[in-house]
Each structure stands twice: as structure tokens, then as C-alpha cells.
Amino acid sequence: MKQTWKNCRNPKIMLLVPLTVFNGVEQAFVIGIFTKSFVACGLGVSQIGFVCTAFGISDAICSLVFGPLIKLFGRMPLFVFGAVNNMLMIVTLMIWPLNPADKAILYVAATVWGMADGVWNTQINGFWVALVGRQSLDLAFTNYRFWESIGLAAGFAMSRLFSVEAVLLILFCLLLLGMVGYCAIEAYDDVSVGLHSFSTSHTSSFLSLDELC
């Protein structure tokens, strides 16, 4: 725990915290609110298991597929894919008037949300390892699980304290904040690599001139 708080001094770690917390909140939303306020109210309690199965299968398949895909396309496209899917589903649930006749919409929402969750469960975890370092795997997983658990606890608390619309709005804002933080980390790394390459190339040029002299 002491090491976890010590890592909070690292700006890049803190920039990843909102997205990690969102990962926990969105899982709590699916378990505590989506199943109760949408599936149970719209389709009946008997359909909760089937809708959750669609979510779980989608989540499992995407978790397996996204591992190899990151080697082909990099991390950024997968994070954007997950964020866009989640935002679309959040907005859909906010504006869609619940109708039992629209059974397919709930299954599609569960499936697409599962795809996004597959991104978060695999890529955020891996990103923590990249930030903390492979030599500190235990610390990386501890940080990830700690902040994700904070999100889970907050999500379940919000399901009792706030309306569904308010929770969806909080989810949207938290995801937006998390993606801004993630993009800031990627931008910082790109600038750092660029400056390092620039410095290295100029140092090599000066060495070459010295040799000529």
C-alpha cells in the first residue's frame, strides 16, 4: 500500500488512474444497474442470464483477440476502439426509451459493452506494466487492482445513491477524463522519444565533425 501511494507522485501514473477507476465503475454499472434497470425491467428477470452470457462471450473473445492485435496496430487504436464503443452505448442508454419490444437493442448493447470491457481488462493492465516496469510486475498488478477496486466500490455506491441517468453521465465524463489522461501519456512518450532521437542525431553529428577536424 505504501508503495502504491508513493507511485502517485509519478504524473504518468496519476494520468492513468481515471481510466483505471472507470474500468471498475463500468463493470459495477453492468452488474448492478444494467441488469436491474434495463434487462430486468425491459425483458424480465428470466433474461438477465442470457444477456450477461452475451456480454461475457463478447468480453472473452475480444480479450483473446486484442492481445495479438496490439502487436499489429499498437495500443492507441485499441483504446480508441474501446472508448468509442463505450461512449456509443452510454449515449444510447441515456436517450433510448426502454421498450420491451426492442429486445435486440439490449443484446447488442451488452455485446458491444463486452467488446469495450475486453479492451479495458487487457490493455489497461498491460499499460500499468509498461509504466511501472516489467521488473515490478507485482507492483503493477497491485496498482491496477487497487484503483479498479476503488472504481468498483464507487460504482456500486453510485447505483444506490444516484439515478441511472446520473450514473451514465458520470461514466461518460470519467471515460472522457480517462482518455484525455491516456492520450497525454502517449503524447509525452512520443515527445520524449523525439527529443531523445534529435539529441542523439545532433551528438553524432558533432562527433563526426570533431573526427574530421
C-alpha positions as CSV (number, residue, x, y, z in Angstrom):
1,M,0.0,0.0,0.0
2,K,2.8,2.4,0.9
3,Q,4.5,1.8,-2.5
4,T,1.1,2.3,-4.2
5,W,0.8,5.8,-2.7
6,K,4.4,6.5,-3.4
7,N,3.8,5.9,-7.1
8,C,1.1,8.6,-7.1
9,R,4.0,11.1,-7.2
10,N,4.6,10.0,-10.8
11,P,2.5,12.2,-13.1
12,K,2.1,9.4,-15.7
13,I,0.7,7.1,-13.1
14,M,-1.8,9.6,-12.0
15,L,-2.9,10.3,-15.6
16,L,-3.8,6.6,-15.9
17,V,-5.8,6.4,-12.6
18,P,-9.0,7.9,-14.0
19,L,-9.2,5.3,-16.8
20,T,-8.5,2.5,-14.3
21,V,-11.2,3.8,-12.0
22,F,-13.6,3.9,-15.0
23,N,-12.8,0.3,-15.6
24,G,-14.1,-0.6,-12.2
25,V,-17.1,1.7,-12.4
26,E,-18.3,0.4,-15.8
27,Q,-18.1,-3.2,-14.5
28,A,-20.2,-2.2,-11.5
29,F,-22.7,-0.5,-13.8
30,V,-23.1,-3.6,-15.9
31,I,-23.6,-5.8,-12.8
32,G,-25.6,-3.5,-10.6
33,I,-27.6,-1.2,-12.9
34,F,-27.7,-2.5,-16.5
35,T,-29.0,-5.9,-15.4
36,K,-31.6,-4.4,-13.0
37,S,-32.8,-1.2,-14.6
38,F,-32.6,-2.3,-18.2
39,V,-32.7,-6.0,-18.7
40,A,-35.0,-6.9,-15.7
41,C,-37.3,-4.0,-16.4
42,G,-37.3,-4.4,-20.1
43,L,-37.2,-8.1,-20.7
44,G,-37.8,-9.7,-17.3
45,V,-35.6,-11.3,-14.7
46,S,-35.5,-14.5,-16.7
47,Q,-33.5,-12.8,-19.5
48,I,-30.7,-11.5,-17.2
49,G,-28.6,-14.7,-17.6
50,F,-28.9,-14.7,-21.4
51,V,-27.9,-11.0,-21.7
52,C,-25.0,-11.5,-19.3
53,T,-23.9,-14.5,-21.3
54,A,-23.8,-12.3,-24.5
55,F,-21.7,-9.8,-22.5
56,G,-19.3,-12.5,-21.2
57,I,-18.8,-14.2,-24.5
58,S,-18.1,-10.9,-26.3
59,D,-15.7,-9.9,-23.5
60,A,-13.8,-13.2,-23.6
61,I,-13.4,-13.3,-27.3
62,C,-12.2,-9.7,-27.5
63,S,-9.8,-10.3,-24.6
64,L,-8.2,-13.1,-26.6
65,V,-8.2,-11.2,-29.9
66,F,-6.9,-7.9,-28.7
67,G,-3.6,-9.3,-27.4
68,P,-2.2,-10.2,-30.9
69,L,-3.8,-7.1,-32.4
70,I,-1.8,-4.7,-30.3
71,K,1.4,-6.1,-31.9
72,L,-0.1,-5.2,-35.3
73,F,-1.7,-1.8,-34.7
74,G,-0.3,-0.6,-31.4
75,R,-2.1,0.4,-28.2
76,M,-3.8,3.7,-29.3
77,P,-6.3,2.2,-31.8
78,L,-7.5,-0.4,-29.3
79,F,-8.0,2.2,-26.6
80,V,-9.9,4.5,-29.1
81,F,-12.0,1.5,-30.2
82,G,-12.9,0.7,-26.6
83,A,-13.7,4.3,-25.7
84,V,-15.9,4.9,-28.8
85,N,-17.8,1.7,-28.2
86,N,-18.4,2.6,-24.5
87,M,-19.4,6.2,-25.4
88,L,-21.9,5.0,-28.0
89,M,-23.5,2.6,-25.6
90,I,-23.6,5.2,-22.8
91,V,-25.3,7.7,-25.0
92,T,-27.7,5.0,-26.4
93,L,-28.8,4.0,-22.9
94,M,-29.2,7.7,-21.9
95,I,-31.5,8.6,-24.8
96,W,-33.2,5.3,-25.6
97,P,-36.7,5.0,-24.2
98,L,-36.8,1.5,-22.6
99,N,-39.2,-0.7,-24.7
100,P,-39.6,-4.5,-24.2
101,A,-40.2,-4.8,-27.9
102,D,-36.6,-3.7,-28.5
103,K,-35.1,-6.9,-27.2
104,A,-32.3,-6.9,-29.8
105,I,-31.0,-3.5,-28.6
106,L,-30.3,-4.8,-25.1
107,Y,-28.4,-7.8,-26.5
108,V,-26.4,-5.5,-28.9
109,A,-25.7,-3.1,-26.0
110,A,-24.4,-6.0,-23.8
111,T,-22.3,-7.4,-26.7
112,V,-20.7,-4.1,-27.6
113,W,-20.1,-3.2,-24.0
114,G,-18.4,-6.6,-23.6
115,M,-16.1,-5.7,-26.5
116,A,-15.1,-2.5,-24.8
117,D,-14.6,-4.2,-21.5
118,G,-12.3,-6.7,-23.3
119,V,-10.1,-3.7,-24.2
120,W,-10.0,-2.3,-20.7
121,N,-9.4,-5.6,-18.9
122,T,-6.4,-6.5,-21.0
123,Q,-4.9,-3.2,-22.2
124,I,-5.1,-1.1,-19.1
125,N,-3.5,-3.9,-17.2
126,G,-0.7,-4.1,-19.7
127,F,-0.2,-0.4,-19.7
128,W,0.3,-0.4,-16.0
129,V,3.1,-3.0,-16.5
130,A,4.6,-0.7,-19.2
131,L,4.6,2.3,-16.8
132,V,5.8,0.7,-13.6
133,G,8.2,-1.7,-15.4
134,R,8.4,-5.4,-16.0
135,Q,10.8,-5.8,-13.2
136,S,7.9,-4.7,-10.8
137,L,5.0,-6.9,-12.0
138,D,3.6,-7.3,-8.5
139,L,3.5,-3.6,-8.0
140,A,1.9,-3.0,-11.4
141,F,-0.9,-5.5,-10.8
142,T,-1.3,-4.1,-7.2
143,N,-1.8,-0.6,-8.6
144,Y,-4.2,-1.8,-11.3
145,R,-6.3,-3.8,-9.0
146,F,-6.3,-1.2,-6.3
147,W,-7.7,1.6,-8.5
148,E,-10.0,-0.8,-10.3
149,S,-11.4,-1.9,-6.9
150,I,-11.9,1.8,-6.0
151,G,-14.0,2.1,-9.1
152,L,-16.0,-1.0,-8.4
153,A,-16.8,0.2,-4.9
154,A,-17.7,3.7,-6.2
155,G,-19.8,2.2,-9.0
156,F,-21.9,0.1,-6.6
157,A,-22.3,3.0,-4.2
158,M,-23.5,5.3,-7.0
159,S,-26.0,2.7,-8.0
160,R,-27.7,3.2,-4.6
161,L,-27.2,6.9,-4.4
162,F,-27.9,8.3,-7.9
163,S,-30.3,7.9,-10.7
164,V,-29.5,5.8,-13.7
165,E,-29.1,8.9,-15.9
166,A,-26.7,10.5,-13.4
167,V,-24.6,7.4,-13.3
168,L,-24.4,7.2,-17.1
169,L,-23.4,10.9,-17.2
170,I,-20.7,10.2,-14.6
171,L,-19.5,7.2,-16.6
172,F,-19.3,9.4,-19.8
173,C,-17.3,12.1,-18.0
174,L,-15.0,9.7,-16.3
175,L,-14.3,7.9,-19.6
176,L,-13.6,11.2,-21.3
177,L,-11.2,12.3,-18.5
178,G,-9.5,8.9,-18.6
179,M,-8.9,9.1,-22.4
180,V,-7.5,12.6,-22.0
181,G,-5.1,11.3,-19.4
182,Y,-4.2,8.3,-21.6
183,C,-3.6,10.5,-24.7
184,A,-1.4,12.8,-22.5
185,I,0.8,9.9,-21.6
186,E,1.2,8.8,-25.2
187,A,1.9,12.3,-26.3
188,Y,4.5,12.7,-23.6
189,D,6.2,9.5,-24.6
190,D,6.2,10.5,-28.3
191,V,7.7,13.9,-27.5
192,S,10.3,12.2,-25.2
193,V,11.3,9.8,-27.9
194,G,11.5,12.5,-30.5
195,L,13.7,14.7,-28.3
196,H,16.0,11.8,-27.5
197,S,16.4,11.0,-31.2
198,F,17.0,14.6,-32.0
199,S,19.6,14.9,-29.3
200,T,21.3,11.6,-30.3
201,S,21.5,12.6,-34.0
202,H,23.0,16.0,-33.2
203,T,25.5,14.5,-30.8
204,S,26.6,12.1,-33.6
205,S,26.9,15.0,-36.0
206,F,29.2,16.9,-33.6
207,L,31.3,13.8,-33.1
208,S,31.7,13.4,-36.8
209,L,32.8,17.0,-37.2
210,D,35.4,16.5,-34.4
211,E,36.8,13.5,-36.2
212,L,37.1,15.4,-39.4
213,C,38.9,18.2,-37.7
